[in-house]
Amino acid sequence: MSNRCELCGRDPVETTVHHLTPKEMGGTFMPTANLCIPCHKQIHSLFTNQDIMSLNLRDLQALRENERMAPYIRWIRKQPPSTIPRTRKSNHVRRS
């Protein structure tokens, strides 16, 4: 599926469905966003589902403004749509 990433705005990119409220936290039937694979991976490499809830990162604007996501979004916007960088989970997420 080729679309526009709702987080970084790159187009055309393959997108995946991101549950803005994690499914395990009751978000199965709540709003979702179509994100490119790199943005989706980056969210889950930086934040646990508990972080997403406690930091209130349940909408695209909150994700864009987050101090850990904003530099990444600025960088990925400059990359060609075909770019899928390697993503490493943060130590914080690995320990969870």
KOLKE-926751 format. One line per field, with one value per residue: residue number from 1; residue in one letter; z, x, y of N, C-alpha, C, CB in turn. Coordinates in pm, 1 decimal. Glycine has a CB too. Example, Ala and Ser with C-alpha at 12.3 -4.5 7.8 and 13.67 -1.06 7.14 Angstrom:
REM KOLKE-926751
num = 1 / 2
residu = A / S
n_zz = 780.0 / 708.0
n_xx = 1319.0 / 1285.0
n_yy = -569.0 / -225.0
ca_zz = 780.0 / 714.0
ca_xx = 1230.0 / 1367.0
ca_yy = -450.0 / -106.0
c_zz = 780.0 / 787.0
c_xx = 1320.0 / 1290.0
c_yy = -330.0 / 3.0
cb_zz = 904.6 / 572.5
cb_xx = 1130.8 / 1408.4
cb_yy = -447.3 / -59.8
//
This chain:
REM KOLKE-926751
num = 1 / 2 / 3 / 4 / 5 / 6 / 7 / 8 / 9 / 10 / 11 / 12 / 13 / 14 / 15 / 16 / 17 / 18 / 19 / 20 / 21 / 22 / 23 / 24 / 25 / 26 / 27 / 28 / 29 / 30 / 31 / 32 / 33 / 34 / 35 / 36 / 37 / 38 / 39 / 40 / 41 / 42 / 43 / 44 / 45 / 46 / 47 / 48 / 49 / 50 / 51 / 52 / 53 / 54 / 55 / 56 / 57 / 58 / 59 / 60 / 61 / 62 / 63 / 64 / 65 / 66 / 67 / 68 / 69 / 70 / 71 / 72 / 73 / 74 / 75 / 76 / 77 / 78 / 79 / 80 / 81 / 82 / 83 / 84 / 85 / 86 / 87 / 88 / 89 / 90 / 91 / 92 / 93 / 94 / 95 / 96
residu = M / S / N / R / C / E / L / C / G / R / D / P / V / E / T / T / V / H / H / L / T / P / K / E / M / G / G / T / F / M / P / T / A / N / L / C / I / P / C / H / K / Q / I / H / S / L / F / T / N / Q / D / I / M / S / L / N / L / R / D / L / Q / A / L / R / E / N / E / R / M / A / P / Y / I / R / W / I / R / K / Q / P / P / S / T / I / P / R / T / R / K / S / N / H / V / R / R / S
n_zz = 0.0 / -96.1 / 25.0 / 194.8 / 469.1 / 776.1 / 985.0 / 926.1 / 671.9 / 432.4 / 90.8 / -202.0 / 23.5 / 170.8 / 397.7 / 738.5 / 981.1 / 1270.9 / 1599.7 / 1780.9 / 2049.9 / 2235.9 / 2153.8 / 2360.6 / 2567.1 / 2542.4 / 2294.7 / 2058.6 / 1898.4 / 1865.3 / 1739.1 / 1457.6 / 1278.6 / 960.6 / 908.5 / 784.4 / 751.7 / 875.9 / 1060.4 / 1222.0 / 1333.7 / 1472.9 / 1674.3 / 1834.1 / 1906.6 / 2073.5 / 2273.5 / 2522.6 / 2540.9 / 2776.8 / 2817.1 / 2602.1 / 2687.0 / 2942.9 / 2877.6 / 2720.7 / 2436.4 / 2231.6 / 1998.9 / 1672.4 / 1671.1 / 1929.7 / 1917.8 / 1714.5 / 1845.4 / 2058.3 / 2244.3 / 2189.3 / 1953.0 / 1765.0 / 1651.7 / 1498.1 / 1316.1 / 1176.7 / 1047.8 / 899.3 / 717.2 / 522.0 / 385.7 / 106.6 / -12.5 / -31.4 / 163.7 / 436.7 / 732.4 / 963.3 / 1279.4 / 1621.2 / 1930.9 / 2210.5 / 2514.1 / 2728.4 / 2635.1 / 2578.2 / 2833.3 / 2942.0
n_xx = 85.3 / 69.6 / 113.9 / 76.3 / 273.7 / 130.4 / 263.8 / 534.0 / 497.6 / 608.8 / 593.2 / 545.1 / 494.6 / 524.3 / 278.8 / 187.8 / -54.2 / -90.7 / -185.3 / -308.5 / -373.8 / -241.6 / -320.6 / -322.0 / -389.8 / -650.6 / -704.0 / -796.2 / -1026.9 / -1007.2 / -892.5 / -663.0 / -348.2 / -195.8 / 121.2 / 456.7 / 687.9 / 947.5 / 885.5 / 691.3 / 837.0 / 1026.7 / 878.4 / 805.1 / 1054.2 / 1148.2 / 957.6 / 768.3 / 449.4 / 332.6 / 469.5 / 367.4 / 108.2 / 143.0 / 290.8 / 116.1 / 106.3 / -79.8 / -174.4 / -109.2 / 4.4 / 110.6 / 307.5 / 471.6 / 566.2 / 708.1 / 1008.8 / 1191.3 / 1107.0 / 1085.1 / 1344.4 / 1405.9 / 1191.1 / 1236.6 / 1473.6 / 1401.9 / 1218.5 / 1373.2 / 1472.9 / 1475.5 / 1166.6 / 1200.0 / 1377.8 / 1459.4 / 1566.6 / 1791.7 / 1672.5 / 1721.7 / 1624.7 / 1572.7 / 1765.9 / 1599.2 / 1351.2 / 1431.2 / 1484.1 / 1235.2
n_yy = -117.8 / 210.9 / 527.4 / 843.3 / 930.4 / 994.0 / 1108.4 / 1199.5 / 1297.9 / 1213.9 / 1101.7 / 906.7 / 643.3 / 316.9 / 225.2 / 150.9 / 48.6 / 233.1 / 209.0 / 465.0 / 474.6 / 224.9 / -115.0 / -304.2 / -145.6 / -89.3 / 20.9 / -100.9 / -48.1 / 219.8 / 545.7 / 533.7 / 571.7 / 613.1 / 522.9 / 558.2 / 289.6 / 340.8 / 555.8 / 434.8 / 222.4 / 372.2 / 502.3 / 282.0 / 197.4 / 389.2 / 427.9 / 258.6 / 86.7 / 170.0 / 410.5 / 559.6 / 599.1 / 727.6 / 955.0 / 1080.1 / 1043.7 / 1005.7 / 1116.2 / 1253.1 / 1511.2 / 1538.0 / 1340.5 / 1449.3 / 1675.5 / 1579.0 / 1565.5 / 1363.2 / 1247.9 / 1456.3 / 1544.0 / 1318.3 / 1309.0 / 1548.3 / 1472.0 / 1235.9 / 1335.4 / 1447.4 / 1238.1 / 1006.0 / 857.0 / 580.3 / 509.2 / 308.7 / 315.5 / 149.9 / 54.4 / 88.1 / -39.3 / 168.7 / 175.5 / 202.1 / 95.4 / -164.7 / -262.7 / -283.8
ca_zz = 0.0 / -108.0 / 76.8 / 260.6 / 613.0 / 848.9 / 1085.1 / 866.0 / 549.2 / 310.0 / -5.1 / -161.9 / 107.5 / 219.6 / 532.5 / 828.0 / 1072.5 / 1408.2 / 1694.7 / 1861.2 / 2185.1 / 2218.3 / 2160.9 / 2493.2 / 2660.9 / 2505.8 / 2171.7 / 1941.4 / 1812.8 / 1875.1 / 1618.0 / 1409.1 / 1181.8 / 861.2 / 922.6 / 709.5 / 835.4 / 966.0 / 1170.8 / 1310.9 / 1408.6 / 1563.5 / 1791.4 / 1921.3 / 1956.1 / 2176.9 / 2378.4 / 2552.7 / 2539.9 / 2899.9 / 2791.5 / 2511.7 / 2769.0 / 3049.7 / 2817.1 / 2639.1 / 2296.6 / 2162.0 / 1876.2 / 1586.3 / 1711.2 / 2049.1 / 1872.2 / 1641.8 / 1938.4 / 2161.8 / 2231.3 / 2137.2 / 1816.6 / 1674.9 / 1569.0 / 1403.1 / 1210.4 / 1093.2 / 966.9 / 804.6 / 612.7 / 417.6 / 323.7 / -1.4 / 34.9 / -27.4 / 275.8 / 557.8 / 813.8 / 1074.0 / 1403.4 / 1741.6 / 2046.8 / 2315.5 / 2633.8 / 2810.2 / 2584.6 / 2592.4 / 2973.8 / 2980.2
ca_xx = 0.0 / 152.0 / 39.9 / 151.5 / 287.1 / 59.7 / 351.7 / 644.7 / 451.0 / 673.3 / 497.3 / 464.6 / 563.4 / 443.0 / 235.5 / 131.8 / -152.1 / -43.2 / -292.9 / -264.1 / -380.8 / -201.2 / -428.8 / -324.6 / -441.7 / -788.5 / -712.3 / -828.7 / -1127.2 / -988.7 / -829.6 / -533.1 / -281.5 / -114.3 / 259.0 / 558.4 / 753.4 / 1048.1 / 824.4 / 625.4 / 943.4 / 1092.1 / 791.3 / 813.3 / 1191.3 / 1171.6 / 855.9 / 686.9 / 307.4 / 307.0 / 518.0 / 272.8 / -5.6 / 178.9 / 338.2 / 4.2 / 149.9 / -186.6 / -216.7 / 5.7 / 68.9 / 191.7 / 426.2 / 558.4 / 624.1 / 787.5 / 1151.3 / 1268.7 / 1062.0 / 1097.8 / 1466.0 / 1393.7 / 1097.9 / 1308.3 / 1570.5 / 1340.1 / 1150.8 / 1472.0 / 1517.1 / 1388.3 / 1059.8 / 1241.7 / 1469.9 / 1413.6 / 1688.5 / 1793.5 / 1620.8 / 1761.9 / 1543.2 / 1645.5 / 1790.4 / 1477.2 / 1251.9 / 1485.3 / 1475.2 / 1094.7
ca_yy = 0.0 / 329.7 / 641.6 / 949.5 / 907.5 / 1098.7 / 1168.4 / 1275.9 / 1360.7 / 1164.5 / 1048.3 / 791.6 / 544.8 / 206.2 / 259.6 / 50.6 / 107.9 / 252.8 / 238.7 / 579.2 / 419.3 / 84.5 / -213.6 / -367.8 / -46.0 / -63.5 / 98.2 / -182.0 / 15.9 / 364.7 / 600.6 / 485.7 / 659.4 / 542.4 / 569.9 / 485.8 / 188.3 / 398.4 / 631.1 / 338.8 / 153.6 / 467.8 / 520.5 / 164.8 / 179.3 / 489.8 / 430.1 / 140.6 / 121.3 / 245.1 / 546.6 / 625.8 / 640.3 / 822.3 / 1080.5 / 1127.3 / 1046.8 / 935.4 / 1184.0 / 1282.3 / 1636.2 / 1510.0 / 1267.6 / 1543.8 / 1773.2 / 1512.6 / 1600.1 / 1250.5 / 1218.6 / 1572.3 / 1541.9 / 1208.3 / 1349.6 / 1646.5 / 1399.0 / 1141.7 / 1413.4 / 1478.9 / 1113.5 / 959.3 / 767.2 / 439.7 / 488.8 / 239.8 / 305.8 / 53.6 / 111.7 / 15.4 / -5.5 / 239.6 / 93.6 / 211.4 / 0.5 / -299.9 / -304.0 / -301.3
c_zz = 0.0 / -73.6 / 123.0 / 409.6 / 685.6 / 953.2 / 1021.3 / 735.3 / 422.1 / 222.8 / -133.7 / -81.5 / 140.5 / 363.6 / 607.4 / 921.9 / 1213.3 / 1494.7 / 1786.9 / 2010.1 / 2169.1 / 2238.0 / 2300.3 / 2601.4 / 2623.2 / 2373.6 / 2046.4 / 1845.5 / 1819.2 / 1751.3 / 1588.5 / 1314.9 / 1085.8 / 863.5 / 832.0 / 806.6 / 926.7 / 1084.0 / 1271.9 / 1397.0 / 1511.0 / 1689.3 / 1887.8 / 1968.2 / 2068.6 / 2297.5 / 2397.0 / 2541.3 / 2664.5 / 2883.9 / 2705.9 / 2591.6 / 2868.8 / 2995.5 / 2726.7 / 2492.4 / 2207.6 / 2046.4 / 1800.6 / 1628.6 / 1833.4 / 2010.7 / 1801.8 / 1736.6 / 2045.8 / 2137.4 / 2176.7 / 1993.1 / 1718.7 / 1592.0 / 1463.4 / 1286.4 / 1119.2 / 998.2 / 860.0 / 691.9 / 495.0 / 340.6 / 210.2 / 52.4 / 45.7 / 91.6 / 393.0 / 644.4 / 919.4 / 1199.2 / 1518.6 / 1856.3 / 2148.6 / 2434.3 / 2722.3 / 2765.7 / 2600.9 / 2734.7 / 3016.4 / 2948.9
c_xx = 89.3 / 69.1 / 134.3 / 155.3 / 221.0 / 147.7 / 459.2 / 605.3 / 517.2 / 570.7 / 570.8 / 549.5 / 467.6 / 405.7 / 184.4 / 36.2 / -93.2 / -164.2 / -243.8 / -274.1 / -346.6 / -318.1 / -437.7 / -376.4 / -584.7 / -808.1 / -751.9 / -924.2 / -1119.5 / -913.4 / -690.9 / -474.6 / -202.6 / 25.4 / 351.3 / 628.7 / 860.1 / 987.8 / 760.1 / 728.7 / 1006.9 / 1007.7 / 810.6 / 955.1 / 1222.2 / 1079.3 / 790.0 / 540.0 / 270.2 / 354.1 / 419.1 / 153.8 / 34.0 / 227.9 / 232.7 / 44.1 / 48.1 / -246.0 / -91.5 / 77.9 / 158.0 / 317.8 / 523.5 / 630.9 / 711.2 / 935.5 / 1236.9 / 1230.0 / 1091.7 / 1226.3 / 1461.6 / 1303.7 / 1163.1 / 1405.0 / 1502.1 / 1269.3 / 1243.3 / 1517.0 / 1422.1 / 1283.1 / 1101.7 / 1332.0 / 1400.2 / 1538.1 / 1677.3 / 1746.7 / 1666.8 / 1673.4 / 1630.2 / 1666.2 / 1667.2 / 1373.5 / 1302.0 / 1472.8 / 1332.6 / 1042.2
c_yy = 123.3 / 453.4 / 750.3 / 916.8 / 1024.7 / 1166.9 / 1255.1 / 1344.5 / 1311.3 / 1092.6 / 1015.1 / 693.1 / 431.7 / 240.3 / 137.3 / 123.5 / 112.8 / 286.9 / 349.1 / 550.2 / 271.7 / -12.2 / -275.6 / -273.5 / -5.8 / 8.2 / 23.1 / -112.0 / 167.7 / 414.0 / 542.2 / 590.3 / 571.4 / 602.4 / 490.9 / 391.2 / 250.1 / 475.4 / 536.7 / 266.3 / 246.6 / 489.4 / 404.3 / 134.2 / 279.1 / 477.4 / 293.8 / 183.1 / 200.8 / 390.4 / 624.4 / 677.4 / 748.7 / 956.2 / 1143.5 / 1146.0 / 976.2 / 1014.5 / 1227.2 / 1409.2 / 1615.0 / 1434.5 / 1361.6 / 1638.4 / 1709.7 / 1535.1 / 1486.3 / 1217.0 / 1332.2 / 1569.8 / 1431.5 / 1248.8 / 1452.9 / 1575.4 / 1313.7 / 1216.0 / 1442.4 / 1354.9 / 1074.2 / 861.7 / 621.1 / 407.8 / 420.2 / 218.1 / 196.4 / 124.7 / 23.7 / 57.7 / 67.1 / 145.6 / 89.1 / 108.0 / -143.1 / -351.9 / -334.0 / -439.2
cb_zz = 122.6 / -250.2 / 190.9 / 234.0 / 655.2 / 915.7 / 1169.6 / 840.8 / 559.0 / 344.0 / -31.5 / -285.7 / 237.8 / 209.7 / 527.5 / 907.8 / 1071.3 / 1416.1 / 1776.4 / 1827.1 / 2253.5 / 2316.1 / 2055.7 / 2530.6 / 2663.8 / 2611.2 / 2148.0 / 1985.0 / 1852.2 / 2005.9 / 1630.9 / 1336.8 / 1253.2 / 717.5 / 1068.3 / 640.8 / 747.0 / 888.0 / 1117.0 / 1229.2 / 1312.7 / 1491.7 / 1748.9 / 1850.0 / 1840.4 / 2118.1 / 2346.2 / 2697.2 / 2530.2 / 3020.7 / 2722.9 / 2399.8 / 2842.9 / 3138.7 / 2737.2 / 2695.4 / 2281.4 / 2258.6 / 1907.6 / 1441.7 / 1740.8 / 2152.8 / 1777.9 / 1541.4 / 2004.1 / 2166.1 / 2365.1 / 2226.0 / 1816.8 / 1755.5 / 1657.4 / 1472.9 / 1271.2 / 1182.1 / 1056.0 / 877.3 / 670.5 / 479.7 / 428.9 / -112.8 / -56.9 / -155.7 / 321.4 / 524.1 / 881.4 / 1094.6 / 1400.5 / 1775.6 / 2109.3 / 2359.4 / 2713.3 / 2801.6 / 2436.3 / 2549.8 / 3063.3 / 2911.3
cb_xx = -96.7 / 211.3 / -51.2 / 87.5 / 438.4 / -62.7 / 416.3 / 763.0 / 470.6 / 791.6 / 381.8 / 403.8 / 617.8 / 519.5 / 127.6 / 244.4 / -285.6 / 66.6 / -335.4 / -346.1 / -524.6 / -89.0 / -407.9 / -185.1 / -349.9 / -851.7 / -585.3 / -888.7 / -1266.3 / -911.6 / -818.2 / -546.8 / -187.7 / -177.3 / 305.7 / 660.5 / 816.8 / 1138.5 / 719.2 / 542.8 / 1051.1 / 1116.2 / 641.9 / 757.9 / 1293.0 / 1156.6 / 750.4 / 719.6 / 221.3 / 378.1 / 655.4 / 225.4 / -63.8 / 286.0 / 466.2 / -49.4 / 288.8 / -294.5 / -309.5 / -38.8 / -36.5 / 110.7 / 386.0 / 476.3 / 514.4 / 756.8 / 1205.7 / 1249.1 / 913.3 / 1093.1 / 1589.5 / 1338.2 / 967.7 / 1385.7 / 1657.2 / 1240.4 / 1098.2 / 1593.3 / 1525.2 / 1471.7 / 941.8 / 1313.2 / 1529.1 / 1339.7 / 1718.0 / 1935.9 / 1464.6 / 1911.0 / 1478.8 / 1568.9 / 1910.0 / 1417.0 / 1219.7 / 1630.5 / 1533.0 / 1009.3
cb_yy = 0.2 / 341.1 / 599.2 / 1091.4 / 892.2 / 1040.9 / 1060.2 / 1184.2 / 1504.8 / 1069.3 / 1148.7 / 721.9 / 610.1 / 67.2 / 366.5 / -26.5 / 27.3 / 366.4 / 110.9 / 703.0 / 441.3 / 49.6 / -323.4 / -416.6 / 78.4 / 14.5 / 160.5 / -313.0 / -29.8 / 402.7 / 750.4 / 347.1 / 764.0 / 551.7 / 559.0 / 584.1 / 80.0 / 490.2 / 730.2 / 236.9 / 100.0 / 602.9 / 531.4 / 45.1 / 196.1 / 625.7 / 534.2 / 81.7 / -5.2 / 177.9 / 542.9 / 528.7 / 520.0 / 761.7 / 1055.5 / 1258.7 / 981.1 / 900.5 / 1307.3 / 1294.7 / 1743.7 / 1428.9 / 1152.5 / 1625.0 / 1852.0 / 1362.3 / 1642.5 / 1127.8 / 1189.7 / 1700.9 / 1523.4 / 1082.3 / 1406.6 / 1748.0 / 1310.9 / 1049.7 / 1544.9 / 1546.9 / 1000.4 / 892.1 / 777.0 / 404.0 / 622.8 / 101.4 / 439.8 / -8.2 / 123.9 / 40.2 / -132.6 / 368.3 / 147.9 / 353.5 / 29.4 / -302.7 / -196.8 / -199.3
//
